[in-house]
């Protein structure tokens, strides 16, 4: 059994994916459903695409889907800090996307196995180049925004100004702290402040007007105060913030490079300590039992 997936014996598939696999086998394009799953996983991993929706059930034995341990090695390399359960979910998420992509191309008459492999290889190179630039802080913001929110990317319109209420709102800072803590308890990520959920660049102007000095230095200080107050001063060094201008508007880019060396809790009051992690494109609060189990697995 692969060390990447621990003692997990089966990898699931959603009912939708199973339907697609059956249809593709019935049309003679594949010998078995697991062949569709395998190609789908390879395609999803190569392109860095995932699909997380849909209830899933038992599908195939891990050794049957990955007899040579190739997927195990790749997933282990891509998600070294994840637990076996998280890695299993990742490979299934990749496969779910790939299966749908294969079915989509078959439906519109563009399914070409040779080109599929070539395109995947070409796009993989482009993805790797983007990742390398991102690590060096050279990523283009428009490229980052175009990707949309994910397990490692979140958009927040503001840090002080409430666009819904049309006024200053302390809750905005708390929401920033939740996202940052979720990244710190997961595998890191980027938070763009000044960008709406619809990918529209709003800028920081409304926030800056509410500071003593309307500049990025004051904004950075306000951000630091939020982290110190909610997450603790000891965790501020694990978060980076920089500012970029796009389309004439300033955006704050908050980066959590990696998981924090110890669990990070949000203390919104003297009596509460909440624990958040990143799941998909949102931050989720774990209850006491879930948090204890997660901490045991990751630290």
C-alpha positions in Angstrom: 0.0 0.0 0.0 1.3 3.4 -0.9 2.8 5.6 1.8 1.2 8.6 0.1 -2.3 7.4 1.0 -1.5 5.6 4.3 -3.9 2.7 5.0 -6.6 4.0 2.6 -7.6 1.0 0.5 -10.1 2.5 -2.0 -10.4 5.7 -3.9 -14.0 6.9 -4.7 -15.8 8.6 -7.6 -18.9 10.6 -7.8 -22.1 9.3 -9.5 -21.6 11.8 -12.3 -18.1 10.6 -12.9 -19.2 7.0 -12.8 -21.8 7.7 -15.4 -19.3 9.4 -17.7 -16.9 6.4 -17.3 -19.6 3.9 -18.1 -20.6 5.9 -21.2 -17.0 6.1 -22.5 -16.5 2.4 -22.0 -19.8 1.6 -23.7 -18.6 3.6 -26.7 -15.5 1.5 -27.0 -13.1 4.3 -26.2 -11.8 2.6 -23.0 -11.6 -1.1 -21.9 -12.5 -0.4 -18.3 -13.9 2.4 -16.1 -10.7 2.5 -14.2 -8.8 3.4 -17.4 -11.0 6.5 -17.7 -10.3 7.3 -14.0 -6.6 6.9 -14.5 -6.4 9.1 -17.6 -8.7 11.6 -15.9 -6.4 11.7 -12.8 -3.3 12.1 -15.0 -4.9 15.0 -17.0 -6.1 16.8 -13.8 -2.7 16.5 -12.2 -0.9 17.6 -15.3 -3.1 20.7 -15.7 -3.4 21.4 -12.0 -7.2 21.3 -12.2 -9.6 19.9 -9.6 -13.4 19.4 -9.2 -14.6 19.0 -5.7 -18.4 18.8 -6.0 -20.6 15.7 -5.9 -21.2 13.0 -3.4 -18.7 10.2 -3.8 -18.7 6.5 -3.1 -16.3 3.5 -3.2 -14.9 3.0 -6.7 -11.7 1.0 -7.0 -8.8 -0.4 -4.9 -5.8 2.0 -4.7 -3.5 -0.7 -6.0 -5.8 -1.4 -8.9 -5.9 2.3 -9.9 -2.2 2.9 -9.3 -0.4 -0.5 -9.7 3.0 1.0 -10.3 2.7 3.7 -7.6 3.2 6.5 -10.1 0.3 8.6 -8.8 1.4 8.0 -5.3 4.9 9.4 -6.0 3.5 12.4 -7.8 0.9 13.3 -5.2 3.4 12.8 -2.4 5.8 15.2 -4.2 3.1 17.8 -4.9 1.5 17.7 -1.4 4.3 16.7 1.0 2.8 18.4 4.0 -0.7 16.9 3.5 -2.1 14.0 5.5 -2.7 10.6 3.6 -6.5 11.4 3.8 -5.9 14.9 2.2 -3.7 13.4 -0.5 -6.3 10.8 -1.4 -8.9 13.6 -1.7 -6.5 15.6 -3.9 -6.0 12.8 -6.4 -9.7 12.1 -6.5 -10.4 15.9 -7.1 -7.9 15.8 -10.0 -9.5 12.7 -11.4 -13.1 14.1 -11.1 -12.0 17.1 -13.2 -10.2 15.0 -15.8 -13.1 12.6 -16.3 -15.4 15.5 -17.0 -12.9 17.1 -19.4 -12.6 13.8 -21.3 -16.4 13.4 -21.5 -16.7 17.1 -22.6 -14.2 16.6 -25.4 -15.9 13.4 -26.5 -19.2 15.1 -26.6 -18.1 18.0 -28.8 -15.9 15.8 -31.0 -12.5 17.1 -29.9 -11.3 14.1 -28.0 -7.9 13.3 -29.5 -5.7 11.2 -27.2 -2.4 12.3 -28.8 -3.3 16.0 -28.7 -4.7 15.5 -25.2 -1.2 14.4 -24.0 0.6 17.1 -26.0 -1.6 19.9 -24.7 -1.3 18.6 -21.1 2.5 18.6 -21.4 2.6 22.1 -22.8 0.2 23.5 -20.3 2.1 21.8 -17.5 5.2 23.6 -18.5 3.3 26.9 -18.5 1.9 26.1 -15.0 5.3 25.2 -13.7 6.7 28.5 -15.0 3.9 30.4 -13.3 4.5 28.6 -10.0 8.3 29.4 -10.2 7.5 33.0 -10.8 5.0 33.1 -7.9 7.6 31.7 -5.5 9.9 34.6 -6.5 7.1 37.1 -6.2 7.0 37.7 -9.9 3.6 36.4 -10.7 1.3 38.8 -12.7 -1.7 39.8 -10.6 -4.1 39.5 -13.5 -3.0 35.9 -14.0 -3.5 35.2 -10.3 -6.9 36.9 -10.3 -8.0 35.1 -13.4 -7.5 31.8 -11.7 -10.3 32.5 -9.3 -10.5 31.6 -5.6 -9.1 28.2 -4.6 -7.6 26.3 -1.7 -4.6 28.7 -2.0 -6.2 31.9 -3.2 -8.8 34.2 -1.6 -10.2 37.6 -2.5 -11.3 40.2 0.0 -12.8 43.5 -1.1 -11.5 45.4 1.9 -10.0 45.3 5.4 -12.0 48.2 7.0 -14.8 49.4 4.7 -17.9 47.3 4.5 -19.3 47.6 0.9 -22.6 46.0 1.9 -23.3 48.2 4.9 -21.6 51.2 3.3 -19.6 52.1 6.4 -16.6 51.1 8.6 -17.0 47.6 10.1 -14.7 45.8 12.5 -15.9 42.5 11.2 -13.9 43.0 8.0 -10.7 42.7 9.9 -11.9 39.5 11.6 -12.7 38.0 8.2 -9.1 38.8 7.1 -7.8 37.1 10.2 -9.9 34.0 9.5 -8.5 33.6 6.0 -4.9 34.1 7.1 -5.3 31.6 10.0 -6.8 29.1 7.6 -3.9 29.4 5.3 -1.5 29.1 8.2 -3.2 25.9 9.4 -3.2 24.4 5.9 -0.6 24.6 3.2 -0.3 28.4 2.9 -1.8 30.6 0.3 -2.4 34.1 -1.1 -5.0 36.7 0.0 -5.7 39.6 -2.3 -7.2 42.6 -0.5 -8.9 45.1 -2.8 -10.4 42.4 -5.2 -14.1 41.4 -5.1 -15.5 37.9 -5.3 -16.4 38.6 -8.9 -12.6 39.2 -9.7 -13.3 42.9 -10.1 -10.3 45.1 -8.9 -11.8 47.5 -6.4 -8.5 48.9 -4.9 -7.8 50.0 -1.4 -8.9 53.6 -1.7 -12.0 53.3 0.6 -9.8 51.6 3.3 -7.0 54.2 2.9 -9.4 57.1 3.5 -10.3 55.6 6.9 -6.7 55.5 8.2 -4.8 58.3 9.9 -2.6 58.5 6.9 -4.0 57.4 3.5 -0.9 55.4 2.5 0.3 51.8 2.3 2.5 52.2 5.4 -0.6 52.9 7.5 -2.4 50.1 5.8 0.4 47.7 6.6 0.4 48.8 10.2 -3.3 48.3 10.5 -2.9 44.8 9.0 -0.2 44.0 11.5 -2.5 45.1 14.3 -5.2 42.8 13.1 -2.9 39.8 13.0 -1.4 40.7 16.4 -4.9 41.1 18.0 -6.6 38.1 16.6 -3.8 35.6 16.0 -1.0 36.7 18.3 2.2 38.7 17.8 4.2 35.4 17.6 2.5 34.5 14.3 3.0 37.8 12.5 6.5 36.8 11.1 4.8 33.9 9.2 2.8 36.4 7.1 4.1 38.7 4.4 2.3 41.7 2.8 3.2 43.8 -0.2 1.4 46.2 -2.5 1.0 46.3 -6.2 -0.9 48.6 -8.6 -3.1 47.3 -11.3 -5.3 49.3 -13.6 -4.4 52.4 -11.5 -5.6 50.8 -8.2 -3.6 49.5 -5.3 -4.0 45.9 -4.1 -2.6 44.3 -1.0 -1.0 40.9 -1.6 -0.9 38.9 1.6 1.2 35.7 1.4 1.4 32.8 3.8 4.3 30.8 2.3 3.8 27.6 4.3 1.9 26.0 7.1 2.7 27.6 10.5 5.1 25.7 12.8 2.3 25.3 15.3 -1.6 25.5 15.2 -3.0 29.0 14.9 -6.2 30.0 16.7 -8.4 33.1 16.3 -9.2 34.8 19.6 -12.0 37.2 18.8 -12.9 37.5 22.5 -11.1 36.6 25.7 -13.3 33.5 26.0 -13.1 32.1 22.5 -10.4 30.4 20.4 -11.5 29.2 17.0 -9.6 27.0 14.6 -9.9 27.4 10.8 -8.5 25.4 7.9 -8.7 25.9 4.2 -11.1 23.5 2.3 -11.6 24.2 -1.4 -12.1 27.9 -2.0 -13.3 28.7 1.6 -12.1 28.9 5.2 -13.9 26.5 7.5 -14.1 26.4 11.3 -13.6 23.1 13.0 -15.3 22.1 16.2 -13.2 21.0 19.2 -13.1 17.3 18.2 -12.3 18.0 14.6 -9.6 20.5 15.5 -7.9 18.1 17.9 -7.9 15.4 15.3 -6.6 17.7 12.6 -3.8 19.0 14.9 -2.7 15.4 15.8 -2.4 14.6 12.0 -0.5 17.8 11.0 1.8 18.7 13.9 
